[in-house]
C-alpha cells in the first residue's frame, strides 16, 4: 500500500529495518549518544549556523507546535496568528486554551497570506509581540510565502513562530534570512521517518532564557533543551522511533538533502497533476502556489470522495480527504515517502481507470 496522504509516509526498507534495532534504556549513555546524533543531524538539514538548536519530543507534529507556542509565545503580550487553513486555526485554539493573549488574522482558505494586512495589524497594535504562521498549509497544499512577513517581524521586533510540520526537509526554509524564533516539525513527513517523534528548532538565546513562560510541564522546551545538551530527556522518548529517524536522516543526506528531495517530489507531483489535468481536473489553487509534494483537487461533479478513495485503495493507493468546509469537495494527493518510478506509473494508470470524467 502506497500512502499518498500528507504523512505518515511509506517507509524505505532501511527505515523500517531500523525499527528492529536493539532496545535501549532511555537513561543509558547509548541512548544519549543516539539522541545527540539525531539532534546534530536535524540542525544540519538547513544552513542555519550555530544560532539554532533542535529539541526532540515524543509526540506528533501537533505536539511540537504546541510545545513551541506554550514555551515561546509571550504570556503578557499578544501573539498574532495568521490563518488560511486548518492548521493556522489550530494554533489559534492552542493559544486560547493556554490562556495566552492572542489575535487572529484570518482569510479564505484558498487565499494566500496578506503581508499588507500583517503590516497594518503590527502598526495598529503595539501589544503584538509575536507572529505565528504555517509554512505549508496542508488544508489546500498552499506554500505560504513568508519572506515579507519575516521582514515585517524583524523591523517591528516581533518574534516569528513557524509551523513547518509538513515542509521541513522538503521545502526551502531560509532560517538565516527569516530569523524565526522557532519552527516546529516532525519525523513522519518530508524526513520519511516514523510517527511518534517531533522536534522544535529554536534560537539558542530563546531556549536559554529562564522566564518561566511555559504553560505545560511535559511540553516545556527549555527543560528538554537543558537535559538534551547531554543527550538525555526529562521524560521517556520513543526509543525505536528515534532509531528510525536517525536512519531517515542518513538517507536524506545521502540523497542530496532537502533540495534533491524537493526536486524528486516536484517531478512526482507534476506527473499527478498532468494525469489529472488530462481528465479535466486541476488543483484548487495554482500549481505555482502549491508545495512540491502536495496538491488538492476538486472532486468531479457527480462523484464522491468515498468512491475515489475506495477505488484507489483497491489498487494499492491511499489518498486524503478535505477538512472543514472543504470536506466532501476536494481530495488531496501527497508524493512524499519512499515512492518509486514504478509506483508512480501504476498510480497514473490507476487515476485514469478510477476517474469517470
Wavefront OBJ file of the C-alpha trace (Angstrom):
o trace
v 0.000 0.000 0.000
v 1.429 3.373 -1.064
v 0.474 6.275 1.210
v -0.424 9.455 -0.693
v -1.683 11.258 2.401
v 0.498 14.116 3.743
v 2.100 11.968 6.445
v 2.672 9.374 7.722
v 4.563 8.152 4.691
v 5.545 4.910 3.011
v 8.838 3.916 4.646
v 12.003 2.813 2.925
v 13.297 -0.688 3.757
v 16.213 0.874 5.652
v 13.999 2.959 7.919
v 11.625 0.057 8.515
v 14.561 -2.169 9.423
v 15.860 0.447 11.862
v 12.743 -0.102 13.965
v 14.175 -3.522 14.787
v 17.355 -2.061 16.294
v 18.311 -3.128 19.787
v 16.212 -1.928 22.681
v 17.848 0.822 24.718
v 17.070 2.215 28.126
v 16.424 5.925 27.762
v 18.664 6.615 30.788
v 21.712 4.817 29.414
v 24.629 6.507 27.621
v 23.906 4.585 24.398
v 20.563 6.335 24.002
v 22.096 9.666 24.980
v 24.602 9.217 22.130
v 21.763 8.337 19.726
v 19.811 11.437 20.772
v 22.836 13.701 20.371
v 23.492 12.327 16.888
v 19.876 12.894 15.804
v 19.876 16.449 17.175
v 23.097 17.231 15.310
v 21.670 15.857 12.062
v 18.445 17.847 12.451
v 20.449 21.034 12.958
v 22.339 20.331 9.720
v 19.331 19.853 7.412
v 19.323 23.615 6.711
v 22.128 26.158 6.714
v 21.196 27.808 9.996
v 24.639 28.204 11.541
v 25.103 27.756 15.263
v 22.210 30.005 16.264
v 19.592 27.235 16.339
v 19.252 24.135 18.488
v 16.964 21.154 17.919
v 14.793 19.846 20.746
v 13.378 16.321 20.444
v 9.880 15.396 21.682
v 7.850 12.214 21.717
v 4.590 13.072 20.007
v 3.129 14.127 16.679
v 3.830 17.347 14.810
v 0.959 18.930 16.723
v 2.866 18.165 19.929
v 5.871 20.115 18.624
v 3.713 23.078 17.586
v 2.021 23.202 20.970
v 5.353 22.936 22.791
v 6.737 25.806 20.693
v 3.750 28.020 21.452
v 3.405 27.202 25.143
v 7.124 27.821 25.724
v 7.950 30.736 23.420
v 4.726 32.701 22.884
v 4.658 35.513 25.484
v 2.204 35.263 28.377
v 1.736 39.005 28.816
v 1.712 40.266 25.213
v -0.308 39.286 22.155
v 0.543 36.670 19.524
v -0.908 37.356 16.074
v -1.884 34.085 14.374
v -2.146 34.078 10.577
v -4.883 31.692 9.462
v -5.647 30.449 5.957
v -6.417 26.845 6.802
v -6.996 24.253 9.490
v -3.506 24.418 10.956
v -3.411 28.170 11.460
v -6.737 27.836 13.224
v -5.308 25.016 15.328
v -2.502 27.293 16.566
v -5.113 29.891 17.455
v -7.022 27.327 19.505
v -3.841 26.176 21.248
v -3.014 29.701 22.407
v -6.577 30.289 23.573
v -6.512 27.106 25.657
v -3.137 28.075 27.095
v -4.652 31.379 28.199
v -2.182 33.454 26.174
v -3.221 36.801 24.675
v -3.955 36.071 21.021
v -5.412 37.706 17.946
v -6.314 36.074 14.617
v -5.769 37.470 11.142
v -7.866 35.095 9.060
v -8.645 34.870 5.365
v -10.302 32.413 2.965
v -8.630 29.020 2.960
v -7.879 29.232 -0.741
v -6.186 32.658 -0.443
v -2.527 33.431 0.336
v -1.457 35.229 3.480
v -1.633 39.016 3.111
v 1.573 40.826 4.159
v -0.142 44.210 3.911
v -2.786 43.116 6.387
v 0.000 41.947 8.701
v 1.715 45.313 8.309
v -1.484 47.131 9.289
v -2.023 44.899 12.332
v 1.528 45.392 13.591
v 1.302 49.146 13.091
v -2.062 49.463 14.831
v -1.410 47.114 17.747
v 1.844 47.697 19.649
v 0.872 44.941 22.089
v 1.671 42.289 19.451
v 4.982 40.662 20.373
v 4.975 37.581 18.160
v 3.501 36.282 14.923
v 2.628 32.612 14.302
v 2.253 31.267 10.766
v 2.023 27.957 8.911
v 4.591 27.437 6.174
v 2.843 24.622 4.285
v -0.903 24.721 4.916
v -1.854 21.145 4.082
v -5.531 22.077 4.069
v -5.062 23.159 0.454
v -1.415 22.388 -0.314
v -0.559 26.093 -0.314
v 3.035 27.024 0.459
v 2.714 30.288 2.348
v 5.338 32.824 1.266
v 6.863 34.161 4.473
v 9.643 36.456 3.217
v 7.716 39.718 3.596
v 6.139 38.596 6.851
v 9.538 37.681 8.290
v 10.883 41.103 7.281
v 7.907 42.819 8.950
v 8.586 40.865 12.145
v 12.260 41.844 12.108
v 11.541 45.526 11.522
v 8.906 45.553 14.258
v 10.915 43.487 16.770
v 8.280 40.738 16.868
v 9.293 37.088 17.070
v 8.214 34.712 14.298
v 6.968 31.207 15.194
v 6.542 28.817 12.253
v 4.579 25.599 11.873
v 6.907 23.781 9.445
v 5.471 20.356 10.219
v 4.716 19.470 6.609
v 7.591 21.299 4.887
v 10.739 20.594 6.939
v 13.104 18.551 4.783
v 11.170 19.095 1.559
v 10.947 22.865 1.005
v 13.260 25.838 1.406
v 13.370 27.199 4.956
v 15.852 30.111 4.796
v 16.412 30.462 8.527
v 19.298 32.902 8.244
v 17.098 35.254 6.232
v 13.830 34.807 8.116
v 15.418 34.588 11.600
v 12.390 32.946 13.247
v 12.385 32.426 16.992
v 11.480 28.794 16.318
v 9.869 26.328 13.953
v 8.105 23.064 14.727
v 8.345 19.902 12.621
v 8.023 16.126 12.693
v 9.842 12.957 11.673
v 6.966 11.399 9.730
v 6.552 13.727 6.760
v 9.316 15.018 4.494
v 12.025 13.385 6.616
v 10.442 9.975 5.874
v 10.623 8.798 9.472
v 8.039 7.114 11.671
v 5.183 8.827 13.532
v 5.864 9.438 17.202
v 8.854 11.791 17.215
v 8.666 15.525 16.575
v 11.007 18.415 17.255
v 11.402 22.155 17.525
v 14.315 24.058 16.011
v 14.659 27.197 18.129
v 17.089 30.029 18.626
v 19.550 29.141 21.358
v 19.118 32.508 23.035
v 15.348 31.906 23.280
v 15.877 28.444 24.734
v 18.478 29.761 27.158
v 16.124 32.321 28.674
v 14.697 31.439 32.077
v 11.494 33.428 32.133
v 9.128 30.613 33.143
v 6.700 31.214 30.289
v 5.928 27.546 29.573
v 2.320 26.673 30.339
v 2.981 22.940 30.425
v 5.261 20.637 32.367
v 5.608 17.996 29.658
v 5.890 20.479 26.761
v 8.440 22.829 28.330
v 11.083 23.089 25.590
v 13.634 24.683 27.885
v 13.576 21.675 30.220
v 14.196 19.339 27.277
v 16.937 21.567 25.904
v 18.810 21.675 29.209
v 18.894 17.890 29.526
v 19.366 17.110 25.838
v 22.541 19.174 25.866
v 23.988 15.937 27.268
v 21.736 13.599 25.295
v 19.144 12.978 27.990
v 15.449 13.883 28.105
v 13.269 14.702 31.101
v 10.720 12.023 30.072
v 10.795 8.702 28.223
v 11.317 9.056 24.498
v 10.081 6.673 21.776
v 13.417 4.861 21.518
v 12.778 2.711 18.427
v 11.295 5.675 16.574
v 14.466 7.675 17.262
v 16.480 4.816 15.719
v 14.286 5.099 12.619
v 14.665 8.889 12.482
v 18.451 8.629 12.501
v 18.306 6.241 9.554
v 15.875 8.539 7.745
v 18.229 11.486 8.259
v 21.118 9.422 6.908
v 19.073 8.651 3.795
v 18.174 12.314 3.357
v 21.842 13.327 3.448
v 22.855 10.553 1.039
v 20.148 11.604 -1.442
v 21.447 15.181 -1.537
v 19.459 16.868 1.230
v 16.232 18.838 1.086
v 16.952 20.302 -2.358
v 17.219 16.894 -4.002
v 14.162 15.684 -2.127
v 12.155 18.714 -3.217
v 13.164 18.076 -6.827
v 12.047 14.436 -6.585
v 8.732 15.473 -5.030
v 8.076 18.039 -7.736
v 8.729 15.527 -10.504
v 6.230 13.102 -8.953
v 3.660 15.808 -8.297
v 3.930 17.061 -11.869
v 3.082 13.568 -13.116
v -0.003 13.510 -10.909
v -1.129 16.992 -11.961
v -0.600 16.181 -15.644
v -2.603 12.965 -15.339
v -5.478 14.744 -13.632
v -5.357 17.734 -15.962
v -5.847 15.313 -18.851
v -9.102 14.304 -17.148
v -10.150 17.947 -16.734
v -9.193 18.173 -13.047
v -6.918 20.991 -11.846
v -5.580 21.906 -8.390
v -7.900 24.189 -6.441
v -5.056 26.720 -6.152
v -2.447 27.466 -8.848
v 0.386 24.900 -9.001
v 2.985 27.673 -8.604
v 1.489 28.445 -5.180
v 1.475 24.809 -4.062
v 4.107 22.859 -2.211
v 6.297 20.499 -4.202
v 4.720 17.392 -2.704
v 1.052 18.209 -2.128
v -1.930 19.324 -4.190
v -5.659 19.498 -3.532
v -8.122 18.793 -6.354
v -11.843 19.382 -6.735
v -13.943 16.216 -6.761
v -15.630 15.950 -10.174
v -19.325 16.763 -10.220
v -21.421 13.701 -9.576
v -18.557 11.800 -7.965
v -17.644 11.390 -4.278
v -14.531 11.211 -2.160
v -15.600 7.851 -0.739
v -15.763 6.278 -4.193
v -12.425 7.748 -5.291
v -10.747 6.703 -2.041
v -12.079 3.142 -2.095
v -11.351 2.585 -5.774
v -7.761 3.776 -5.402
v -7.288 1.804 -2.193
v -8.274 -1.338 -4.068
v -5.428 -0.528 -6.443
v -2.907 -0.004 -3.632
v -3.015 3.774 -3.002
v -4.310 5.877 -0.092
v -5.416 9.438 -0.882
v -6.614 12.059 1.612
v -9.921 13.825 2.196
v -10.657 17.520 2.562
v -11.076 19.071 6.008
v -13.561 21.502 7.487
v -15.505 23.442 4.886
v -13.648 21.577 2.118
v -14.741 18.124 3.318
v -16.570 16.285 0.566
v -15.448 18.839 -2.016
v -11.765 18.025 -2.560
v -9.244 15.209 -2.420
v -5.528 15.580 -1.711
v -2.538 13.709 -3.072
v 0.925 13.900 -1.489
v 4.070 12.457 -3.044
v 6.406 12.261 -0.058
v 7.802 8.984 1.216
v 9.569 6.057 -0.396
v 7.786 6.016 -3.779
v 9.494 4.642 -6.874
v 9.036 5.296 -10.594
v 7.051 2.077 -10.978
v 4.744 3.144 -8.153
v 4.137 6.444 -9.942
v 3.455 4.765 -13.279
v 0.901 2.467 -11.655
v -0.655 5.469 -9.890
v -1.112 7.371 -13.149
v -2.801 4.316 -14.657
v -4.987 3.887 -11.562
v -6.137 7.513 -11.772
v -7.088 7.019 -15.406
v -9.085 3.922 -14.532
v -10.845 5.384 -11.498
v -11.839 8.838 -12.708
v -15.089 8.848 -14.603
v -14.878 12.344 -16.070
l 1 2 3 4 5 6 7 8 9 10 11 12 13 14 15 16 17 18 19 20 21 22 23 24 25 26 27 28 29 30 31 32 33 34 35 36 37 38 39 40 41 42 43 44 45 46 47 48 49 50 51 52 53 54 55 56 57 58 59 60 61 62 63 64 65 66 67 68 69 70 71 72 73 74 75 76 77 78 79 80 81 82 83 84 85 86 87 88 89 90 91 92 93 94 95 96 97 98 99 100 101 102 103 104 105 106 107 108 109 110 111 112 113 114 115 116 117 118 119 120 121 122 123 124 125 126 127 128 129 130 131 132 133 134 135 136 137 138 139 140 141 142 143 144 145 146 147 148 149 150 151 152 153 154 155 156 157 158 159 160 161 162 163 164 165 166 167 168 169 170 171 172 173 174 175 176 177 178 179 180 181 182 183 184 185 186 187 188 189 190 191 192 193 194 195 196 197 198 199 200 201 202 203 204 205 206 207 208 209 210 211 212 213 214 215 216 217 218 219 220 221 222 223 224 225 226 227 228 229 230 231 232 233 234 235 236 237 238 239 240 241 242 243 244 245 246 247 248 249 250 251 252 253 254 255 256 257 258 259 260 261 262 263 264 265 266 267 268 269 270 271 272 273 274 275 276 277 278 279 280 281 282 283 284 285 286 287 288 289 290 291 292 293 294 295 296 297 298 299 300 301 302 303 304 305 306 307 308 309 310 311 312 313 314 315 316 317 318 319 320 321 322 323 324 325 326 327 328 329 330 331 332 333 334 335 336 337 338 339 340 341 342 343 344 345 346 347 348 349 350 351 352 353 354 355 356 357
